[in-house]
Amino acid sequence: MESSFEFTGSRLWLSCEGPWNLTYKSAQTPLLWRMKQVGAPVPSPDGRWVVVPVTEPAFEEKDEVSDLWLVPGDGSTPPRRLTTAKGTGGGAAWNPDGTRLAFSAKRDGDESNQIHLLDLAGGEARRLTQVALGVRTPKWSPDGKTILFQSSGYRGATNDADNQRIAGERKKAKSKVRAYDGFPIRRYDKWLDDSQTHLLVIPAAGDSPARDLLAGTALVAGAGFGGASGEGSSDSLQPEWAPDSQSILVTAMTNAHVAAYGEPVLHLFQLELAGGEPRQLTQGKVSHSNATFSPDGRRLGLKLDAGQGVLYALARLAVAPWPWTGELQPVTPKFDRSVVDFAFSPDSSTLYFNGEDSGYLHLWSVPVTGSEPPVALETPRGVWLSPSSPGKSASPALFGLWQTAINPAEVFRVDLATKQSARLTSFAVDQAASVDWQPLREFRFTNRVGRKIHSFLALPPGFDEAKKYPLFVLIHGGHANMWREAISRRWNYHLLARPGYGVLLTDYVGSTGYGEKFTLDFLSDPLRVRPTTSIPLRMKRSGGFRFLTVRGRRPAEPATAGISPTGWRPRPRGTAAWSVTRDWPAFIRSGPPATRSITAS
């Protein structure tokens, strides 16, 4: 087998010839990258249908295609494609009676993503908006008359004509130099400009233009205005319609500009559909986000997270009565895991959520009253993402994504009565089956200070239990992070193992998914806590598997142990100053720098 590498822009492409076929010869892009990527499922209000966004990646971003597919909620027939236009799209939303879809897409003739409406009875999609800076995340009002969406707006612009004029002037400008006098200036792989995320509404009938509910308000005029950020370059106001369709809740911060030296805090604001200054609902130093109304409209669910003066805290669930009184009732006050996403049951009595736990994301249920502790659902082990529950379903069910390190994310349905789960889509199943990769192995050990430490181990293709292999130790960044039993396109375990390495993925002290204290114990003094005591470079026989042992001496043979931090600093004493980004070519040719020898034990 031979491996070669090539840098293209900011990406490194690894071509591998041999049994583990990672590349398409024609495009010279990895099979891993070309696998279809399934997005969060969107069930219809009655649960009979599920819309699934599917992205077909391409070497060039402009050639990427995203389409919507429709699958029965019971999985009785295979998915069928709803949209076929070349370009990106997504953000689908059902109208209240489940007969029409609103979605954002860049279709023929569009310079940016616009909202389109599609009648499920038949016919072509109809463009609803023509907004200069594009749109995303449409959502129907409960009465079905209005659609909200998010868009960008330049500071000082009061309408779409202003945005169009400013965008035109900047496009024609000979100089592309940007000057920054505030923070942040960059998010992930995008440089930020002076545009902000705004909230707009438009009649579903399309008989009048969109209105910007935030333009000209004191909220967006503040230097620290911003939405909630996540993986990606854009932020989100997480808009949620109130049950009476007359107002909208948004999540926003007013101190985003202090992020370089402080902790921005998210709060809930209420915007009246008629316009006016937003009303701030939550106060204090704790972040409030992900506002979601129960199907009966009597409760508001939300997440409480770390705020000012707190570097890390578990994200917890709480509910509040609606109309808003300011009273919050904790739902998971003693649950020692962090909540990621959540959804109400159709009868509004239960909350379902996913959360990190020892390398996995499990599903739990808990009464909205918080009177009982959360109960884990009996579902396959792996990573569950984006759980949602249709509010008018006759047979209660959860829809979400499930994946492991060798099974790409696909849509699953969990029957809440029988607790049975079933896969509804198979977009990347055949591609994944053609790859020679093995399930992650996991083990626990007790470190020198008595901590139980969890690790995954990724094995190279054709792994032979009787042979010795060099060990590559991958240290996650964060520190408040966790190695997941999932396919990662950023730090792919099996791609790193491809040259013939065992890849060790340890959740050292300070990682998440093991309780709040486990994470916070890292914060005092990293050099005294010594995360390296939690990295098992000396492993014993466990469960019949001969683990690799690292000995503290210069190697007498080619086998080496390489250590790669993925982002956090300072580097713990005793680890190697070695970077995947900087030293990857040398790693592909001959492995990471020789630091310690390894032998089988």
Helices and strands as residue ranges (DSSP letters): E 2-8, E 11-17, E 23-24, E 29-30, H 31-34, E 37-38, E 42-43, E 49-56, G 61-63, E 65-72, E 80-81, E 89-94, E 100-105, E 114-119, E 126-127, E 135-140, E 146-154, H 160-172, E 186-187, E 190-191, E 195-203, E 211-212, H 218-221, E 228-229, E 235-236, E 240-241, E 247-253, G 256-258, E 266-272, E 279-280, E 287-293, E 299-305, E 316-321, E 329-330, E 339-344, E 350-357, E 360-367, E 375-376, E 383-388, E 397-403, E 410-415, E 421-423, H 429-433, E 441-446, E 452-458, E 471-475, H 493-497, E 502-507, H 516-520, H 526-529, G 531-534, E 548-551, E 561-565, H 580-590, E 597-600
